[in-house]
Amino acid sequence: MSNDVLIPLLAVFTIVAVAAFAIWQRGRVAQSKNDMRRSSFTQVHGEAPRPNRPGTDH
């Protein structure tokens, strides 16, 4: 195989492998939480932020 074919093939394979791994890990996290919906961060996003910790007021 020449480099003209091998390099793009490896690039596509790497992208597919990383995406498959990320999807697999997302499924494992959801299963361990016993919640197949999105994370709690995305559910509560948009609410008022929590107050600053003491000593960090700007």
C-alpha positions as CSV (number, residue, x, y, z in Angstrom):
1,M,0.0,0.0,0.0
2,S,1.3,3.4,-0.8
3,N,1.4,6.3,1.6
4,D,-1.2,8.1,-0.6
5,V,-3.8,5.5,0.6
6,L,-2.4,4.5,3.9
7,I,-2.3,7.9,5.7
8,P,-5.9,8.9,4.9
9,L,-7.1,5.3,5.7
10,L,-5.3,5.5,9.1
11,A,-6.8,9.0,9.8
12,V,-10.3,7.8,9.1
13,F,-9.8,4.6,11.2
14,T,-8.5,6.7,14.1
15,I,-11.5,9.1,14.0
16,V,-13.9,6.2,13.9
17,A,-12.2,4.3,16.7
18,V,-12.1,7.4,19.0
19,A,-15.8,8.1,18.3
20,A,-16.7,4.5,19.0
21,F,-14.7,4.5,22.2
22,A,-16.4,7.7,23.4
23,I,-19.9,6.3,22.7
24,W,-19.0,3.1,24.5
25,Q,-17.7,5.0,27.5
26,R,-20.8,7.3,27.5
27,G,-23.0,4.2,27.7
28,R,-21.0,2.8,30.6
29,V,-21.3,6.0,32.6
30,A,-25.0,6.2,31.9
31,Q,-25.5,2.6,32.9
32,S,-23.5,3.0,36.1
33,K,-25.7,6.0,37.1
34,N,-28.8,3.9,36.3
35,D,-29.9,6.8,34.1
36,M,-29.7,6.5,30.4
37,R,-30.7,10.2,29.9
38,R,-28.2,13.0,29.7
39,S,-26.1,14.0,32.7
40,S,-27.5,16.2,35.5
41,F,-25.3,19.1,34.3
42,T,-27.2,19.4,31.0
43,Q,-30.5,19.1,32.8
44,V,-29.9,22.0,35.2
45,H,-27.8,24.1,32.8
46,G,-29.2,27.6,32.6
47,E,-30.2,28.1,36.2
48,A,-28.6,30.9,38.2
49,P,-25.0,30.1,39.1
50,R,-24.1,29.2,42.7
51,P,-22.8,32.0,44.9
52,N,-19.0,32.7,45.1
53,R,-17.1,31.0,47.9
54,P,-16.0,33.3,50.7
55,G,-12.8,35.2,49.8
56,T,-13.3,34.9,46.1
57,D,-15.7,37.7,45.6
58,H,-14.7,40.0,42.7
